[in-house]
Amino acid sequence: IHIHFPSGAIPKDGPSAGVTVSLVIASVMAERPIRNDIAMTGEVTLRGRVLSVGGIKEKISAAYRAGIKTIMIPRENKKDLKDLPADIIKETEFVFIDTIDEVFEKGLLDYTPSSYTLEKIFAKEIEKAKKKKKRKSHSRKITARSSRRNNR
């Protein structure tokens, strides 16, 4: 999978889009749509842990102005809510996330954790890779046999 973020007119800084990009990949692989009424931010580690990010007040304010009432943020950023206006806090549902699985559960439509493990989401690609590896191994055996025959 290759995802390219071209340098366009919108300045980007830091790993804040990690949960969003991970959710997009899971959506494509699981063939499940993403909710269109939710915003999210957070860094994702290689092990699927969601880490805090900067600019929470600005990100939540922008989502609120866009009419989004459900926002997923890293649990570590809960302390940053104190900087928000009372009306935003009152009118917004905050989902505090610790793992990417929680992002999948809340962000994908028709998601059930037991149905969409990473192994199941990537099952087609894993099977393709196994078949490709098997074909390569088989062709090496044939090549090895041919060269032994030619050396006799």
C-alpha positions, 0 to 999 in steps of 0.5 A: 500500500502506498499513500502519498501526501503531496505538498499542496496549498494546505500546510501539514505538520506532524503525525496527526492524520495517523488514525484517519489514514489507518481508518481509510486503509481499513475501510478499503480493505474491509470494504466497509464505509466510514461514517461521514459525521465524525472527525478524528485526530491522533498519531498511531504507533506500529503496534496500534496505540494512539498517541496524543497530538498538538493543536487539539483546540483548533482541530475541535473548533474547526470540526465544530464549525463544520457541523461535526458533533462526534470527534475522536481524540487520543485519551491523552488529549482529554486534558486539552478540552479545558481550553475549549468554549463551554458550548463546544464541550456541551454540544459535542460527543468526544470519543477518547481513543487508546487503540486503532481498534477503537477507531475502527469500531467507532469509525467504520459502519457495520463494524464488529471487532470479531469480524474485522481483525487486521488478519481478516481485513488483509486476508486477500493480500496475505493469500496473494502473497502466499500464492506468489511466494509458492509460485516463486519457490516452485519456479526455483525448484524447476530451474534447479532441476533443469540446471542439474540435468544440463550439468550431467 
